[in-house]
Amino acid sequence: APVRPRGDPRLLFVNAGMNQFKPVFLGTAHPRSELAHHRRVVNSQKCVRAGGKHNDLEDVGRDTHHHTFFEMLGNWSFGDYFKEEACSMAWELLTEVYEIPRDRLYVTYFGGDPLLGLRADEECRDVWLRLGVPASHVLPFPLKDNFWEMGDTGPCGPCTEIHYDHVGGGRNAAALVNQGSPDVVEIWNLVFMQYSRELEGNLLPLPQHHVDTGMGLERLVTVLQNKRSNYDTDLFTPILDAIHKGCRAPRYQGLVGEADVGHVDMAYRVVADHVRTLCVCITDGIYPGFSGAELVLRRILRRAVRFCSEVLQAPPGLLASLVPTVVEVLGDAYPELTKNANQISDVISENEAAFLSSLERGRHIIERTVQQMEPSTNFPAEVAWSLYASLGFPLDLIDLMLEEKGISLDSAGFNKLVLEDAKRKTGGLQAGQPGNTNTHLDVHSLAQLQSSNVPATDDSPKYSYALGQHGQYEFSPCQATVLMLYRDQSLHKEVGAGQRCGVILDRTNFYAEQGGQDSDQGYMIRLGQQDVLFPVESVHLCGGYVVHEVTAVETLRAGDQVQLFVDESQRLACMTNHTATHLLNFALRRVLGDSTEQRGSHVTAEQLRFDFDNKGHVTVEQLQQVEQVVQDLIQKNEVVHMAEVPLTLARRVQGLRAVDEGYPDPVRIVSLGVPVENVLTCDSEAAMQTSVELCCGTHLLQTGSVEDLAIISERQLVRGISRVIAVTGGRAKEAREVGQCLAMEVDSVSLRMKQRITSIPEMQSISKEVGQLTKVVSSTAMPQWQRRELLTILKALQRTANTAIKKLELQQAEKAAKILLAKYCNQPVIIDTISADSLSILMKVVNQLCDKSPGTSVLLLSPQASGEVLCACQVSKNCLPAFSAADWAVAVCTQMEGKAGGSPIVAKGSGSAKGMQGALTTALEFAQSKL
């Protein structure tokens, strides 16, 4: 399976061999799927552990066994063989097939947990002893080492691990097992899934037992090739040799810690590991990007580039040059690597080149800042933030570069800046609003600028970009002069270091927030001073002046000459979503009718929002049609034409889309597929057949770059106005993949529901699964039309499940009541214990008894496997008011150290099993005292 998880938004990467088999363990596999028919499986799974719960990224390179990418070998039993066979096969493979010396192997087993009421797994221990493993090599360990859980809930069970002693020589290394020793390492883990952890935390036995085993290929090869380090095996040595040939560093020696002078061997390990991860991820459709798994891969690539350039002293291009070697090592097992080798190289080359210039600048910034720092002080948070936000330095990379210089980051100050940025992005700290005194020019300052003849900012360079030879967008550089600084509602000629201020320039290529599009971000530097960055966090337009919100890392003055650098990836994402907004506007009008008018929009790098007139909800069919119209326009790869024209001329265009707001004169027209001069022609109806809008935003040059669009939300804001939210490109593709996977899960539940189920716990389990699926479908980013369809199906399934549970409970209750009626023959009081799966069933038994014997008062107890005792009672109306069901239940449950409540007629409660016998006596005595 690919390393991109399918349909599991909680995972960034496939990080274990069992990910693809979760539906089998959870019982949610589609009954007609191939997966549901497997009983025994062996596999090798590509895994990535970087980001999320399992994250080895920062450990890679520091030792000789951590990796971000590894291959997990596994054998699986789904309700077939169990402990005896699993242990026997593992022992046979290791000792007879691979001929690993038996005296070097140690096995561990689960030693039990009194708090959970779990006994030691003596069954597993005895299997190993029968296989001939010496008792001194069979070791018990507690829950944290030898009990495996899929998550907070779900299948789990004890595990047994096989450890290998690299030293050997007849010594007993039992004391080093599970102690973090590099000499004694785990090579194989065998998990016996025999329990399910419920939401309440209790463990219930699974109806079917499963086996899940995992053995890392890299560690196994280390043992078989008699090496002490994974990096000394033939999985890595060809890559390490290729690195040596391409750099100016000494040959790899396998050193770690203080012995590794200059971190040279650490760099070898980082680059070798990371290039494998990059090759596998890119082949499986994960590219370096700005959120989720893509962001993690970007960090991995930049970490590798930094070690290539700064530690190994390699020339540009080393990372991409290693791709053929990785393909040579892994290509036979994964032929998709061979097929995509050129694409992998291109993606790595492009991203490496983009980061190298930033890396050089960042290194100069760090060195200059360190030279200016007072002794024993932390690295300034503002400078670290400029590296992080403006140059794209991952935080772990900043920490690593500072660690090498023996310096610590001002983490508290950095975290404060991160929080402020997050608030700004989520709208909690709106930059440019009247409350922000650094970007919103007050009326007096605006008048002062105008009276001082400070010219309005020329922001035409924001439209200066073109498509390069290979289809990439190229943005023109821009130099400018600082005209004025603005802080705390007043104009300044100078602003000191560490202060946030507004910077007014004579010209800019930054896009200021307007027309519903988010502002650009980026940074500026003084001409001739490459190692001081001034991060630009937001940009706003006030009275013709473009105000850049900047943190002054050093003193900034009017008259300074600066060079501007826009965050090109963020700009391109906004351009993509803005052009997609125009496509969506046109598609909505085409599907819903010409009366559909725009009421507002908001474009960010992550998504687009569009509000429009509509009399009712958009139907599932209409949502599908809208998406299809957009897809057709994307497929046509129409040219996006843009031009400034006189406002009066623009207003005459038939079919022109414009919102009710003031437009500048001249105004900018954006036309898809039809040149602007054509739509301006007298009596032209060209604009009726395409999207033509008045718009000041930045746009793509061709619609094909949108790639895909998925509407992930549609709702009515108020009567007559609807809002849709959509995503594009990779996010749209991911939303569709998630939707398909969730549709398969819903289909699987539907089929299982149609089977004849007579077990209440099984039906309750399906009902719970439907509830959980409903929550996931409601909250996950997926096509809205598909969400609606799935929620309709799930709602019907929930009704069916609830009805079936009630019916089964009633049948069980009638059966139990019939037995009790025959036993007690219309006696005035019935007090007994029975088996009942739930309080609901117990209450139904009580109700049935009282309905069929109206003069009888009933109290029943039901002990549960968890140690809890359920209590339900009903008092005959003939006994009121002297006899109260609520008082009766309280007296009984108090005896069991529990609680109860209810009405004079019916009541229920629960308590502990250790007080049950006394509770039965109390129940009888209480009833006798009232009758």
Secondary structure by P-SEA (a helix, b strand, c coil): ccccccccccccccccccccccccccccccccccccccccccbbbbbbbcccccccccccccccccccbbbbbbbbbccccccaaaaaaaaaaaccccccccccbbbbccccccccccccaaaaaaaaaaaccccccbbbbcccccccccccccccbbbbbbbbbccccccccccccccccccccccbbbbbcccccccccbbbbbcbbbbbbbbcaaaaaaaaacccccccccccaaaaaaaaaaccccccccccccccccaaaaaaaaaaaaaaaaaaaaaacccccccaaaaaaaaaaaaaaaaacccccccccccccaaaaaaaaccccccccccaaaaaaaaaaaaaaaaaaaaaaaaaaaaaaaaaccccccccaaaaaaaaccccccaaaaaaaaaaaccccaaaaaaaaaaaaaaaaaccccccccccccccccaaaaaaaaaacccccccccccccccccccbbbbbbbbbbbccccccccccccccccbbbbbbccccccccccccbbbbbbcccccccccbbbbbccccccccbbbbbcccccccccccccccccaaaaaaaaaaaaaaaaaaaaaaaaacccccccccccccccbbbbbbbbcccccaaaaaaaaaaaaaaaaabbbbbbbbccaaaaaaccccccccccccccbbbbbccccccccccccccccccbbbbbccbbbbccccccccccccccccccccbbbbbbccaaaaaaaaaaaaaaaaaaaaaaaaaacccccaaaaaaaaaaaaaaaaaaacccccaaaaaaaaaaaaaaaaaaaaaaaaaaaaaaaaaaaaaaaaccccccccbbbbbccaaaaaaaaaaaaaacccbbbbbbbbccccbbbbbbcccccccccccaaaaaaaaaaaaccccccccccccccccccaaaaaaaaaaaaaaaac
